[in-house]
Amino acid sequence: MVRADIDAIIDARVHAVAKESPGVPSGVVRNLLTARAPACPCAQYLGLNTKA
């Protein structure tokens, strides 16, 4: 349940960034946003949350 919530939050951030960068696939945006955090979705969320 928590992981699904985290994925939804990350997906929303990906959608917002992708909307500002037409032509860039969402998968690429997601990789760029989460690449600096460890593979753990919780760490990715925390990393994105501090930048929002």
N, C-alpha and C positions, 0 to 999 in steps of 0.2 A: 504494500500500500504506500509506504513512504517513498519507495523507489519510483513508483508511478507518478506521485506528486512531484518529485524532483525532476523527472523526465518532462513532465508537463510544463514546469517553470522554465527549464532550459529550452524546450521547444518554443515557448512563447518568445523568449529572448532571441532565438535563432530567427523566428519569423519576423520580428521587428527589425533586426539587422539586415536580413535578406531583402526586406521590402525597400530598404534604402540603397541596396546594391543590386539592381536588376541585372539579370543574366548570370549571377553567381549562384550555383546550385546550393540548396539548403544544406546538403551534406558537407560541402566545403565550408560554409559558414559555421556549422556546428563544430567541425574539426578545428577550425581556427579559434573559436571561442573556448573550447575545452582542452586544447592541446597543452596549455601551460599548467593545468591542474593534473594531479595523478589520475589514474584510470577510474578511481572511485567516484561514482556520480555525486556523492555527498560533497566531496572536496571540490568537484567542478561547480556545483551549485554555490558553495560558499565563495569560491573565487569570482564567480559571475555576480553574486549578490553584492559584494563589496565594490564592484565597478559600476553598478547600476545607479 
